[in-house]
Amino acid sequence: MSNLLDLMRKLSSDAALAAEYEKDPETVLRRAGLSDDERQAMLGKDYAAIKRLTGLADGKFATNHIIQAYDE
């Protein structure tokens, strides 16, 4: 699995990491060992580049968006 895809999965399942990413994405991306292209794609929210860099197929696309549950 690519470092980028691994990080994206962790961001969706690790609330502490997601909060850290929200405050300082560059540090989280560097610590994850991403390439310059991967970091630029994530910081720029360049979904076409993220898709290309992760090798994800259409219909199986993950993003760096975080889904949060809120109590009613």
N, C-alpha and C positions, 0 to 999 in steps of 0.2 A: 504494500500500500504506500502511496506517496505521502510525504510529510504534509503536504497541503491537505489532502483528503483526510488524513489522520487528525490534523488540527481542526478541520471543520467539524468532524464528528465529535471531538472533545468539546468544542465550543457549544455544541447543542446539548451536551449531557452534563457538563461541569459548570455549575452556577458560579463558582468562585473564579474560574478561568474566564468565563464570559464577562464577569464584572471587571476583571483586570483588563481584558481586551477592550472593553468599552472605554476605559480610562486611558489606556496606553497601548494601542494596538501594535505600534512599531516594535516595542519591547517583546510582546508576546510572539509576534511573527519571527523576529530574529532568534528568540530562544527556541522556537520550533524547528529551526534549521532550514527555513525556506530560502529558495533562490531569490535573486533580485526580481525576476519576472513574477514569481509567485507573490512576493510581498507587494509589488506594485499592483497586481491584479486585485488582491484583497483590499488594499487601501483605497483603490479607485473604484471598488465594487464593479469591476469589469467582468460581468458574468460570462461573456463569450470566452475570455482568456482563462477564467477559472475552469470552465468546462473543458477547454482544450488541455490545460495543464494537469487536470485530474484524470482525464480520460473517461469521464462520466458520459454515458449515452443519453440521448434524448429520453425524457420521461423519468430519468433517475438523477435529476440534477439537485444538488445540495447547494445552499448558499451560506453566507455568513450571517444571515438573519437569525435572530434568537426568538423562539416562541416562548412567551411567558404566560403562566396561568394566573388569573386574578380571581379572588373570592368575590362573590356577588354581594 
